[in-house]
C-alpha cells in the first residue's frame, strides 16, 4: 500500500484543533489518491485514538477537545460527506444509534455537543433531542428512532431522580435492551447504582470505548 | 476560642483548639430553615436566616453571603430561568458578537438584578455574627462571568479564534467582579471567595489560566486586600494540580481543593497557602454520617501536623444534601483535636 506521510499532518492538525488546515490536508490527500476509507481510518480514527490517550492523562481539558471536535466535524462536513452516500456516513442500525439529551432540570449542553461530535465522527447516528428533557421523552424518542442507546447528560446532582427514571420507564415499556449511558459534571462522582444506568462515563471517550466494547462483545 | 479566631489563627499557622470546619454550604441551608431555593436566592432575610440556622445546627465556622452563580450575569442583563427548588440559570447568552461588550454598562451593585439582595443579606449576617464568625462573600471570577455572557462553547472557540476580543470581554467581567466584591465588603463581608469554575484545568489548559486568569486574580485579590478583605480565597473545582503552583503569584491566601487533589499534594503544590477541602461533594448526598466522619478523619490525618488547614468540601455541598450529613465534619474535628 502506498504511504502518505501527510496523513500524520492531518492527525496533528485535528488534534491541535486546526479546522481549516485539517480540511485542506484531507482534500490534498484525496487529490493524491488516498481513499475516503483511509482518511476515516488512518486520519480521523487515528486522531480520535490520539485524543483518547491524551484524555486519560491529566493534561486533558474541554477547550482542546472542543477544538479537535470542531476540526473533525469540519473534515466530515466539508470533505467526507461529499464523497460518501449519506447512508454510508452513518449507519441506521440500533447498535450505531444513540438518542442524546440533557435531562430535565438542566440546560447545559456543551458536554452533549462534544459527545455528539465525537460519536458522529466515529460513524454513529446521534439524535440530539435537546435540553431540559423529561425521562419519558428520552424513552419515547429512543424507541421511535430504533436506538440502541440513550445518552443522558447533566451537570447537576439535583437531576439524579429524573435520570433514575429512564431505566424504570424502559423496563416498563419492555425495552430493557436499550442501554442508558450518563455523563457530565457532578454526575461523574456517582455510580451506576446511584443513577440506575448501564454506564457512567468519565469523558466523551469513555462513551466511545464503552460502545466499542459492547460491539466487540456482541 | 470563637469561630472567627479559630479561622484566622489557622490561616496564620497558629495553634487552634480544633481544626476549623468550613464546608461550602449555600442553598443546602435553605431547606432546614423551611425555605425553598427560590426563597433563598431572592430574599435577603431568608438567605441570612438560612445561613445562621444551618450554622446553629451544624456548628461550623463560617457563614456565606452567596446566592447562586448567576447573580453577576443577571445584573449585567442576562435573562434567568427561575425554579422553586433549583438555582436559577442563564437562559441564553447575552451577546453573540464580542464587539457588543462595549455596549454593556457596568452593573450597579446597589440597584441591578439581585446584587442588592446579597448585599443586604451580607449586612444582616454581619450584624448578627459581628466578629465572632467570618462572613465570606462569594463572587464569580472573570472567566465564568464571560462564559455566561457569551456561552461557554462560544467563549472556548473565541479564546482561540479572537484572543484580543476575549481579553476585552475579560477586562469588562473583571470590573464586574471588582465592583460587586467591593460593594459586598462595604456591606460587612470579612473576606471574599472568588469562584471561577470556567478557569479550571478541566475546562481550559494551564497556559490559558496563566495568560487570561492569573493577572486578573492578582489584581482583584490585591485590591480587595487593600480595601480590608481579611483573606484572599480562591475556589476552583476539578483537578487543579497543574495550576496550584500559580496561586501564590495570584495573591491567593486560602485555596479550596477538590477531591481529585489530595491534602498532602495540595500543601506541596501551594507552599505557604492555606488549604480548604477536600471531601467529595456528592458524599453529602449519597453517604451516611458515619462514613462522612471517616472521610473527614482521613482528611485530618492527611493534614499531618500542618497548620493552615480548614476542613471542608472540595466544592459546593449539593443543595439536596441533608444537614445531618454535614454535622460529622465538626464531630470529626472535635475528636481529632490537634
Contacts between the chains, C-beta under 8 A, distances in Angstrom:
chain1	res1	chain2	res2	distance
A	17	B	160	6.9
A	58	B	201	7.9
A	58	B	239	6.1
A	58	B	241	6.6
A	58	B	242	6.7
A	59	B	205	7.5
A	59	B	242	7.6
A	60	B	202	7.7
A	61	B	201	5.8
A	61	B	202	6.0
A	61	B	203	6.0
A	61	B	204	5.9
A	61	B	205	5.3
A	62	B	156	6.7
A	62	B	202	6.4
A	62	B	203	4.6
A	62	B	204	7.3
A	63	B	156	4.9
A	63	B	159	6.6
A	63	B	160	7.5
A	63	B	203	6.6
A	63	B	204	4.8
A	63	B	205	6.2
A	63	B	208	6.7
A	64	B	205	6.5
A	66	B	153	6.7
A	66	B	156	5.1
A	66	B	157	7.2
A	67	B	156	7.5
A	67	B	157	7.6
A	67	B	160	6.1
A	70	B	157	7.2
A	105	B	83	7.6
A	105	B	86	6.0
A	107	B	81	7.3
A	107	B	89	5.6
A	107	B	91	7.6
A	109	B	153	7.8
A	110	B	152	5.1
A	110	B	153	5.1
A	113	B	153	6.4
A	156	B	86	7.6
A	157	B	281	7.9
A	157	B	282	5.8
A	157	B	285	6.0
A	157	B	318	4.6
A	157	B	320	6.6
A	158	B	85	7.7
A	158	B	86	5.8
A	158	B	318	6.9
A	158	B	319	6.2
A	158	B	320	5.5
A	160	B	285	8.0
A	160	B	320	8.0
A	186	B	281	7.0
A	186	B	282	6.5
A	186	B	318	7.2
A	189	B	259	7.9
A	189	B	280	5.8
A	189	B	281	6.9
A	189	B	282	4.0
A	190	B	282	6.1
A	190	B	286	7.2
A	194	B	286	5.9
